Amino acid sequence: SSYSLSDAFPNPFNPITTIQYEIGEFGFVSLKVYDLLGSEVAALVNDVKPAGIYEVNFNASELPSGTYFYTLVTESYTETKKLVVLK
């Protein structure tokens, strides 16, 4: 069972980027975006998913330029990466 969170592409971006992730087994998956203060600004995935590779688009057109973090959380895996929104 393999888990991974890929770098968003493109990054930096305006206004849309794609995030790819892989989950190794059936279970609850959360993929959320946070600002520098740790406040949640977007919930991209919040669901039970079978094992597989997934892609999700993140549209930041409503957010100001800046640095954000996206975090993938499953029962047995957590990873966080950085996003940069340029307008």
C-alpha positions in Angstrom: 0.0 0.0 0.0 1.5 3.2 -1.2 0.7 6.8 -0.2 1.9 10.0 -1.8 1.1 13.7 -2.2 2.6 15.3 -5.4 3.7 18.8 -5.9 0.9 21.0 -7.3 1.4 21.8 -10.9 1.8 24.6 -11.9 3.2 26.2 -8.7 3.3 29.2 -8.4 -0.1 29.5 -10.1 -3.0 31.8 -11.0 -5.8 30.9 -10.6 -6.0 27.1 -11.0 -3.5 24.3 -10.1 -3.8 20.5 -10.1 -2.9 18.4 -7.1 -2.3 14.6 -7.5 -2.3 12.1 -4.7 -2.2 8.4 -4.2 -3.8 6.4 -1.4 -2.9 2.8 -0.8 -6.1 1.4 0.8 -9.8 2.1 1.1 -10.5 4.8 3.7 -11.4 8.3 4.6 -9.4 11.0 2.8 -9.1 14.7 3.6 -7.3 17.2 1.4 -7.5 20.8 2.6 -5.8 24.1 1.9 -4.6 26.4 4.7 -3.3 29.9 4.9 -0.1 30.9 6.8 -2.1 31.3 10.0 -3.4 27.8 9.8 -6.9 28.7 8.9 -8.7 26.4 6.4 -9.4 28.2 3.2 -10.6 25.2 1.1 -11.7 21.6 1.6 -10.9 19.8 -1.7 -11.6 16.2 -0.6 -13.5 15.1 2.5 -14.7 11.6 1.6 -14.2 7.9 1.7 -12.2 6.7 -1.3 -10.9 3.4 -2.6 -7.2 2.9 -3.2 -5.9 4.7 -6.3 -4.4 7.7 -7.8 -6.5 10.9 -7.9 -6.3 14.4 -9.2 -8.1 17.5 -8.0 -8.1 21.0 -9.3 -7.8 23.9 -6.9 -9.2 27.3 -8.0 -7.7 30.1 -5.9 -9.4 33.0 -7.8 -11.1 34.1 -4.6 -7.9 34.1 -2.5 -5.2 36.9 -2.3 -1.7 36.3 -3.5 0.4 34.5 -1.0 1.7 31.2 0.4 -0.6 28.4 1.3 -0.3 24.8 2.5 -2.2 21.8 1.4 -2.5 18.7 3.6 -3.5 15.2 2.7 -4.7 13.2 5.7 -5.7 9.5 5.8 -5.9 7.0 8.7 -2.3 6.0 8.3 -0.7 8.9 6.3 -0.3 12.7 6.5 1.7 15.0 4.3 1.8 18.8 3.8 3.2 20.8 0.9 3.4 24.4 -0.1 1.4 26.4 -2.7 2.1 29.9 -4.0 -0.7 32.0 -5.5 0.5 34.9 -7.8 -1.9 37.4 -9.1 
